[in-house]
Amino acid sequence: MLKFFLNSNTKSYLRNLEQEFGESSNAIRVELNRLESADLLHSEISGNRKYFRANTNHPLYKDINNIVKNFVEIDKLIERVISKVSNLDRAYITGDLARGIDSQIIDVVLIGHNLETSYIEQLVSKAENILNRKIRYLILSETQMTDYFKDKPVLIVWEKGI
């Protein structure tokens, strides 16, 4: 569930999931088929691979997405750190969590101008204690962001004014 419902842009195929999770292809196939028959996942065939992706139009998608975000505690990260940073334009999750893999490390990219790093460091330290996870953050400008995000899975978690 985490793989597909944390980041709706994530898509994957059976053998890739088998390698990623270290589970048998049979067990993964059964779960993929169950989720697809419940219409929670869509599939498409490309070459000889069947790719799966979350069905964002399913009536339960938003609820499942919120449950998954609560599970990885992104809501607490936003509340404790991101929403308190002045001059912040956007915040993204990258790394394993953006790929839909649970991790004890939360990789965050902050986009803004004149961000106060000492204050961010204090907020991150407090949030790490609350979340019991390591938070690695990177501050980028708008132009640096384009190069950094190239070929990386990203999940926008906060945007100014929204």
N, C-alpha and C positions, 0 to 999 in steps of 0.2 A: 504494500500500500504506500509506504513511504517513497518508494522509487518513483511512482507515477503521480501521486497526489500532493506531494510537496511542491513540485515544479511541473506545471502543466505542459511545458515544452519538452519534457523528457520523453524519449521514445527508446525502445530497446527490443531486442529479439531474444529468443530462447537461449541460444548458446552463450550469448553475451551475459545474460542473467545467471546462467549456470556458473560461468567463470567468476563473476562478480561476487556471488553469494556462497559459492562452494557447496551448492546443493545439487541433487541429482536432477537431470533434465526432466525426468518423469514427474517429480513432485512439483517442479516449477510449471510444467505444461498443464497439470491438473488445475493449479491455482489460476493460471492465465485464462484457461478455458472457462472456469467458473466466473471470473470477473468479466470476461467478454460476454458470456451468456446472460449475465445480469445487466449488460449494457453499460457497465462502469468503465470498460476499456473498449477502444476501437482498434481495429487492426488494419494493416495495409501490407500488401506483398510487394516487395521490391527485389528483383532478381530471384534468388532462391530463399530469401529470408522473409519471415512474417514479423513485421514490426508492430509493437503495441504502444498505445498512448492513452492517457486518461480521456474519458469522454467529458469534456467541460460543460456540455449541454445537459448532462444527466441532472435530474432534480436534486440529487444528494451530493453532487460534486462539491459545492461550497461547504457543506457540513463536514464532509470527509476531509477536505482541505484544511478547515479550521481545527479539526481534531488532530491532524498530523502536525500542524504548526504548534499546537499546544503541547504535543508530545515532545517535540524537539525544543520547545520553550522559546520560539522566536518571538512570541508575543511579549514575554518578559524582557527579552533583549531590547525590543523596540521601546517598551515602557521605561526601562532602567537606563538605557544609553542613548539610543538614536533620537528619540523625541526631545531630548534635553540639549542637543548640540546646536549651538547658534551657527548661522550661515550655512547650514547643511541643505543641499538641494535634493540629494537622493542617497539611498543606502541599499546595498545589494549583499546577498549571501552568495558566496562562491564555494569552490571546493567540493568536498564529499556531500555536504547537505544539499547543495544545488543539483547534484547528481541523483539525489534521493537515497543516499546512503547515510545511515545514522552514524554520528561521529562525536567523540568527546571534544573535538575542536570545531569551533564555529569561525569560519573565515568571513570577515565583513569588509566590504569596500565602501568607503565614505566619499561622496562626491560633493565638493563645495569650495568655498573660498575663505581664506583667513580663518581656518578652523583652529581652535585652541587645543593643541595637542596635550598639554598638561591636564586640562579638564577632562578630555576624552579618556586619558590614561586612568584618572581617578574613577570615572564612571565604569570603565571596563573592568577595573579591579574589583569594584563592588559587585558588578553583575556576575563576574566569574564565581565569586563566593556564593551568590544566590543560586546560580544555575548549575554549579558543580561541573562546569565545562570551561575549557580554555578558550579564550576569544582572541583571535589574531585579527588585527585590523590594519587597513592600508588606506591612506588618504590620497586621493587622486584629483587632478583637475579634469575638466570636461574633455580636453584634448587627449590627455593621457589615458582616459577611460577607454577610448576606442581601440587603442593598441593593446591595452591590457586584457580586454574582454575578448579579443580575437580568439576564436576556437576554444573558449571556456564556457562551461555552463554557468549561467547566472540566474539569480532569482531576485527580482526587485521586492524589497520588503517595506520601503518607506519612500514617499515622495512629498516634497514641500507642497503644501496647499491641498493635498488630497487626504 
